[in-house]
């Protein structure tokens, strides 16, 4: 099992020769150390339709002949580009063969900004619980704090949780600390920060505060992988 952080909110999970990638935003991220054409994967998961989460979904999916897993609306939008898709919605689960993927709620927005100044509705935003290789991995997506995070944590034995800390468009560090307590993951990894000036945060400070609460955290640089699983 290998879980790599590619920067912003993009993570890649590899197990038993299979792989899935979540929210690929590489070509538009100056901090990324890998190019979309270098990604080898069997599935592309999208939490919502904003550019900083779907920018490289098409070239990666097409280059790998891999399906895109996304909400009904976003999956249909991607299918119109001639891509393979698997549509899902909040609370639903799909079996990829090597991983079971459940979509959980997130409080955010979701739309595709077109060049002619139109916005295409992208369906509800969400997050994912991925069960593979004996581990349960949570990707919260872009979200604010909400009380049912506690319920999700009670219902799932989460091994690794990826939580946004950037503020402005998602939870900031303070709310993310509360979310980490509620999810109760064995390891919490901050994401969605530092990509742009407006979401710069001190990830090491966040991890230290997790430790003070008796929780384990790990800050990753783009290209680094989770350790100690």
C-alpha positions as CSV (number, residue, x, y, z in Angstrom):
1,X,0.0,0.0,0.0
2,X,1.3,3.4,-1.0
3,X,-0.6,6.7,-0.6
4,X,1.1,9.7,-2.3
5,X,0.2,13.3,-2.0
6,X,0.5,15.2,-5.3
7,X,-0.2,18.6,-3.9
8,X,-3.4,20.7,-3.3
9,X,-6.1,18.0,-2.8
10,X,-4.7,15.3,-5.1
11,X,-3.8,12.0,-3.6
12,X,-3.0,8.7,-5.3
13,X,-3.6,5.3,-3.6
14,X,-1.7,2.3,-5.0
15,X,-2.3,-1.3,-3.8
16,X,-1.6,-4.7,-5.3
17,X,-0.6,-3.3,-8.7
18,X,-3.8,-1.2,-8.9
19,X,-4.2,2.6,-8.4
20,X,-6.8,5.3,-8.1
21,X,-6.2,9.1,-8.0
22,X,-8.5,11.7,-6.4
23,X,-8.9,15.3,-7.7
24,X,-5.9,15.5,-10.1
25,X,-4.7,19.1,-10.3
26,X,-1.2,19.0,-11.5
27,X,-0.6,21.1,-14.6
28,X,-2.2,24.1,-12.9
29,X,-0.2,23.6,-9.6
30,X,3.2,25.1,-9.5
31,X,4.1,23.0,-6.5
32,X,3.3,19.7,-8.2
33,X,6.4,17.5,-9.0
34,X,4.6,15.1,-11.4
35,X,3.0,15.8,-14.8
36,X,-0.4,14.4,-15.8
37,X,1.1,12.3,-18.5
38,X,3.3,10.6,-15.9
39,X,0.3,9.3,-13.8
40,X,-0.5,5.6,-14.2
41,X,-3.9,4.8,-12.7
42,X,-7.0,2.5,-13.0
43,X,-9.6,5.1,-11.9
44,X,-10.0,8.8,-11.4
45,X,-12.2,10.0,-8.5
46,X,-13.6,13.6,-8.4
47,X,-15.1,15.1,-5.3
48,X,-16.6,18.1,-7.2
49,X,-16.4,20.1,-10.3
50,X,-14.1,23.0,-9.5
51,X,-11.1,23.5,-11.8
52,X,-8.6,22.9,-9.0
53,X,-10.0,19.4,-8.7
54,X,-10.8,18.3,-12.2
55,X,-8.3,20.1,-14.4
56,X,-6.3,17.0,-15.3
57,X,-9.0,14.4,-15.0
58,X,-9.6,14.2,-18.7
59,X,-6.0,13.7,-19.9
60,X,-5.3,11.2,-17.1
61,X,-8.5,9.2,-17.6
62,X,-8.0,9.2,-21.4
63,X,-4.3,8.3,-21.2
64,X,-5.0,5.4,-18.9
65,X,-8.3,4.3,-20.4
66,X,-9.6,4.7,-16.8
67,X,-13.1,5.5,-15.7
68,X,-14.0,8.7,-13.9
69,X,-16.0,8.3,-10.7
70,X,-18.1,11.4,-9.9
71,X,-21.6,12.6,-9.1
72,X,-24.3,11.9,-11.6
73,X,-24.1,15.4,-13.2
74,X,-20.3,15.6,-13.3
75,X,-20.0,12.0,-14.6
76,X,-22.4,12.8,-17.4
77,X,-20.4,16.0,-18.3
78,X,-17.3,13.9,-18.5
79,X,-19.0,11.2,-20.6
80,X,-19.9,13.8,-23.2
81,X,-16.1,14.2,-23.8
82,X,-16.0,10.5,-24.7
83,X,-14.6,9.3,-21.4
84,X,-15.6,6.3,-19.4
85,X,-17.5,7.2,-16.3
86,X,-19.1,5.7,-13.2
87,X,-21.8,7.9,-11.7
88,X,-22.4,7.9,-7.9
89,X,-24.1,10.2,-5.4
90,X,-24.0,10.9,-1.7
91,X,-24.2,7.7,0.4
92,X,-23.7,5.4,-2.6
93,X,-20.9,2.9,-3.0
94,X,-19.2,1.6,-6.1
95,X,-16.9,-1.5,-6.3
96,X,-13.9,-0.9,-8.5
97,X,-12.7,-4.5,-8.0
98,X,-9.6,-3.5,-6.0
99,X,-11.3,-0.8,-3.9
100,X,-14.8,0.0,-2.6
101,X,-15.6,3.7,-2.9
102,X,-18.3,5.4,-0.9
103,X,-19.3,9.1,-1.5
104,X,-19.9,11.1,1.7
105,X,-21.3,14.6,2.0
106,X,-19.3,17.8,2.0
107,X,-20.5,21.3,2.4
108,X,-19.2,23.4,-0.5
109,X,-20.2,24.4,-4.0
110,X,-19.7,22.7,-7.4
111,X,-19.7,24.2,-10.9
112,X,-17.6,24.3,-14.1
113,X,-16.6,27.8,-15.2
114,X,-16.8,28.0,-19.0
115,X,-14.8,30.5,-21.1
116,X,-18.0,32.1,-22.4
117,X,-18.9,33.1,-18.8
118,X,-21.4,30.4,-18.2
119,X,-21.3,28.1,-15.2
120,X,-22.3,24.4,-15.6
121,X,-23.9,22.9,-12.5
122,X,-21.6,20.1,-11.3
123,X,-23.9,18.3,-8.9
124,X,-23.5,18.1,-5.1
125,X,-19.9,18.2,-3.7
126,X,-18.7,15.3,-1.7
127,X,-15.9,13.4,-0.2
128,X,-14.8,9.7,-0.4
129,X,-14.3,6.8,1.9
130,X,-12.0,4.3,0.1
131,X,-11.6,0.8,1.4
132,X,-8.7,-1.1,-0.1
133,X,-5.8,-3.2,1.0
134,X,-7.3,-3.6,4.5
135,X,-7.3,0.1,5.1
136,X,-10.1,2.7,5.2
137,X,-9.0,6.1,3.8
138,X,-11.1,9.2,4.0
139,X,-10.8,12.2,1.6
140,X,-13.1,14.9,2.9
141,X,-13.1,16.9,-0.3
142,X,-13.6,20.6,-0.1
143,X,-15.8,21.3,2.9
144,X,-16.6,23.3,5.9
145,X,-17.1,21.8,9.3
146,X,-20.4,19.9,9.9
147,X,-21.7,17.9,12.8
148,X,-22.2,14.6,10.9
149,X,-18.4,14.3,10.6
150,X,-18.8,12.8,14.1
151,X,-21.3,10.3,12.9
152,X,-19.0,9.3,10.0
153,X,-16.2,8.8,12.4
154,X,-18.3,6.6,14.6
155,X,-19.5,4.4,11.8
156,X,-16.1,3.9,10.1
157,X,-12.8,2.9,11.5
158,X,-10.7,5.4,9.5
159,X,-7.0,4.7,9.1
160,X,-6.1,7.9,7.2
161,X,-8.0,11.1,6.8
162,X,-7.1,13.8,4.3
163,X,-8.6,17.1,5.5
164,X,-8.5,20.6,4.0
165,X,-7.0,23.3,6.1
166,X,-6.6,26.3,3.7
167,X,-9.5,28.4,5.0
168,X,-11.3,30.9,2.7
169,X,-12.9,28.2,0.5
170,X,-12.8,25.3,3.0
171,X,-12.3,24.7,6.7
172,X,-9.4,26.5,8.2
173,X,-7.0,24.9,10.7
174,X,-9.2,25.4,13.8
175,X,-12.3,23.8,12.2
176,X,-10.1,21.1,10.7
177,X,-8.8,20.2,14.2
178,X,-12.4,19.7,15.3
179,X,-13.1,17.6,12.2
180,X,-10.0,15.5,13.0
181,X,-11.3,14.8,16.5
182,X,-14.7,13.7,15.1
183,X,-13.4,11.5,12.4
184,X,-10.9,9.9,14.8
185,X,-8.5,8.7,12.2
186,X,-5.3,6.9,13.1
187,X,-3.5,9.5,11.0
188,X,-4.7,12.9,9.7
189,X,-3.0,14.6,6.7
190,X,-3.7,18.2,5.8
191,X,-4.5,19.1,2.2
192,X,-5.8,22.1,0.2
193,X,-3.3,24.7,1.4
194,X,-0.3,26.7,0.1
195,X,-1.2,26.2,-3.6
196,X,-2.3,29.9,-3.8
197,X,-1.4,32.8,-1.6
198,X,-4.9,33.1,-0.2
199,X,-4.8,29.6,1.3
200,X,-1.3,29.6,2.8
201,X,-1.2,27.8,6.1
202,X,1.4,26.4,8.5
203,X,0.8,22.7,8.1
204,X,3.5,21.8,10.7
205,X,1.7,23.9,13.3
206,X,-1.6,22.1,12.4
207,X,0.2,18.7,12.9
208,X,1.6,19.9,16.3
209,X,-1.8,20.9,17.5
210,X,-3.1,17.5,16.5
211,X,-0.4,16.0,18.7
212,X,-1.4,18.2,21.6
213,X,-4.9,16.7,21.2
214,X,-3.6,13.2,21.3
215,X,-4.0,12.7,17.6
216,X,-1.4,11.6,15.0
217,X,-0.8,13.9,12.1
218,X,1.7,14.1,9.2
219,X,2.3,17.0,6.8
220,X,3.4,16.0,3.3
221,X,5.1,17.9,0.5
222,X,4.0,17.1,-3.1
223,X,5.4,13.8,-4.1
224,X,5.8,12.5,-0.6
225,X,3.9,9.4,0.6
226,X,2.2,8.5,3.9
227,X,4.5,6.4,6.2
228,X,3.9,4.1,9.1
229,X,0.7,2.4,8.0
